[in-house]
């Protein structure tokens, strides 16, 4: 088998695995309501596989440096969520999602041109969440999630989006380096697909509730990136990625348990 064909087959295999993860998670999100759906959407179902595949091709130093770029990008995603949540109350999908994506791209461009340390990335995340979460709180509640009329192209759309992201990360990582790879790996593909699919079906207000509730999960996601960066440098890529995943899952489980506890008390 030629090297080119081997590379193509491996790439297609990686794309298929990641697409399966994202499609499964997004289906669960649609059926679980805004709170549980947001917790599922903020698991590393897109960035996680991207980093795993990067780790197969690069050393621990590459992964650690990529994580430093991913950490402030997590803060950019919370601004995307805030922008969409506010605009979706009154405006169409094109305006709401379009403006949110413009905000993310502008912030990502600024982040790209700055040099980041772990402490700087953590501080940016803390400040961002302290400002944005209270602003999104009014949009987190919705009386009832309307039923979703599923279309034939839902799954192909989601699979195509995430497969394209993985292909971009894997094929360009050696050329663009760890910093750009870390930024691309955190492209908000799950939030974007939820906007594109849910907003036309159930409206902006319920969709905004899903996106806004994702703010709590993004807190844990940022913590997971910080843990991954430190652990990769000390223990290697495999252990670092595992500890990052465990942090993210543990955080979301804690959020779920806390929500159940509050519901039982009320």
BELBELUR-V122045 format. One record per residue. N is the residue number from 1. PHI is phi as a letter, one per 30 degrees, with the letter a starting at -180 (none if undefined). Layout:
[[N/PHI] [N/PHI]]
//
This chain:
[[1/none] [2/d] [3/e] [4/d] [5/d] [6/d] [7/d] [8/d] [9/d] [10/d] [11/d] [12/d] [13/d] [14/d] [15/d] [16/d] [17/d] [18/d] [19/d] [20/d] [21/d] [22/d] [23/d] [24/d] [25/d] [26/d] [27/d] [28/d] [29/e] [30/d] [31/c] [32/c] [33/i] [34/d] [35/d] [36/d] [37/e] [38/d] [39/d] [40/d] [41/d] [42/c] [43/d] [44/d] [45/d] [46/c] [47/d] [48/e] [49/e] [50/d] [51/d] [52/d] [53/d] [54/d] [55/d] [56/d] [57/c] [58/b] [59/d] [60/d] [61/d] [62/d] [63/d] [64/d] [65/d] [66/d] [67/d] [68/d] [69/d] [70/d] [71/d] [72/d] [73/d] [74/d] [75/d] [76/d] [77/d] [78/d] [79/d] [80/d] [81/d] [82/d] [83/e] [84/d] [85/e] [86/d] [87/d] [88/d] [89/d] [90/b] [91/c] [92/d] [93/d] [94/d] [95/d] [96/d] [97/d] [98/d] [99/d] [100/d] [101/d] [102/d] [103/e] [104/d] [105/d] [106/d] [107/d] [108/d] [109/d] [110/d] [111/d] [112/d] [113/c] [114/c] [115/c] [116/c] [117/c] [118/d] [119/d] [120/d] [121/d] [122/d] [123/d] [124/d] [125/d] [126/d] [127/d] [128/d] [129/d] [130/d] [131/d] [132/d] [133/d] [134/d] [135/d] [136/d] [137/e] [138/d] [139/c] [140/d] [141/c] [142/b] [143/e] [144/a] [145/d] [146/d] [147/d] [148/c] [149/d] [150/d] [151/c] [152/d] [153/c] [154/e] [155/d] [156/e] [157/d] [158/d] [159/d] [160/d] [161/d] [162/d] [163/d] [164/d] [165/d] [166/d] [167/d] [168/d] [169/d] [170/d] [171/d] [172/c] [173/e] [174/d] [175/d] [176/d] [177/j] [178/d] [179/d] [180/d] [181/d] [182/d] [183/d] [184/d] [185/e] [186/c] [187/e] [188/d] [189/d] [190/d] [191/e] [192/d] [193/d] [194/d] [195/d] [196/d] [197/c] [198/d] [199/e] [200/d] [201/c] [202/c] [203/j] [204/d] [205/d] [206/d] [207/d] [208/d] [209/d] [210/d] [211/d] [212/d] [213/d] [214/d] [215/e] [216/d] [217/d] [218/d] [219/e] [220/d] [221/d] [222/d] [223/d] [224/d] [225/d] [226/d] [227/d] [228/d] [229/e] [230/d] [231/d] [232/d] [233/d] [234/c] [235/c] [236/j] [237/d] [238/d] [239/d] [240/d] [241/d] [242/d] [243/d] [244/d] [245/d] [246/d] [247/d] [248/d] [249/d] [250/d] [251/d] [252/d] [253/d] [254/d] [255/d] [256/d] [257/d] [258/d] [259/d] [260/d] [261/d] [262/d] [263/d] [264/d] [265/d] [266/d]]
//
